[in-house]
Amino acid sequence: STSRGCAASSSGGRTRTRAARAAVTEGLDDAATGLFEALRAWRAATAREQGVPAYVVFHDGYWWLFASYDYCCQGVKSNYRVVVGRSAAITGPYTDRSGQSMISPRDGRALADDPGTPVLAGYGSTYGPGHESVLHDGENWFLVHHWYNPAREWKPGLAGGAELGIRPLDWGADGWPVARGWNPSLPPPPAP
């Protein structure tokens, strides 16, 4: 299978954002397609200040949009999580497993009802995994992300030092990816 990827991050400033947009749109006619679905999904997430990065890869005939939603950068108070949607075209539309658009507007839904098929969320002593990238090496796929470790201090008086996570990414029989060792039925970590 072929892998192509692009990351976009609002924390890297305008230069990084422009470079990410250029990488996504390279070789495509922007005038013909308008604003790309992947960028709209990323902008929708960042406008809420509840999601930061987006990452797009090609796998088995689909473009996969990975995004992180919810709250980051609060140590063990973080509830960041990684979700994914897919499209047959890089220009979208990107939908989750249930067919919901990844660019659904904020409409009063609970955060848990936001669009996106879960790939990884907090569990056990792993808090707020997110800000993902996807690495493809031969037949192996990996989800690279950060998470918060309650055994380390985030800030004085707040547990949850940041850690780097690199875990295998498995593509299920239904074609959808999930981080190895995690599934949606695992309970979230205990509240701080």
C-alpha positions, 0 to 999 in steps of 0.5 A: 500500500502507498502512504502519503502524509501531511500534518498541520498544527496551529501551535507552529505559527503561520509559516508551518500552517502555510507549509502544511496547507501547501503539502496537502494541496500540492498537485491539486487544482484548488480553484476547481475544488474550493477549500479542501475538506481536510483543512476545513475539518482541521480549522473546525477543530482548532476554532473550537480550541479543543483540537489541534493537529490533523494528519492525512495518510493514504491507505487501501484506497482511502484518504484517512484524516486523523485529528485530536479533539478535546482538551490538551496540555493540562497534565492529568486534567487533559482528555485529549483523544485521537479520532479518524475519518476517511474519504475516497478523495483527498478533497473529501468529504471525510466521514467517520464510521457512522457516516457523520461528517468530520466538519460537523459544527459545534451544535451543543452536543456532548464532546463524546458525541463529536464526529470521528471514529475513535483511534485512541483515548485515555485509559488506565494511567494514560491521560490525554493521548493526542497531537498525533502523527502517523508513520508508515514503514513497509507493512508497519504502521505507527501512531506517534503521539504525546500523553500525560503520565500521572507519575510525573509532574506537569507543573508545580502541584499538577501531575501528568508530565508529558511523554512520547508515545509510539504504538503500533496502529492496526487496521481492523478487518473492517478497514478502520485503524485503532491503536494497538492495546486500546479499544473504546470499551476500556474505561477512562483514567480516574479523575484527578 
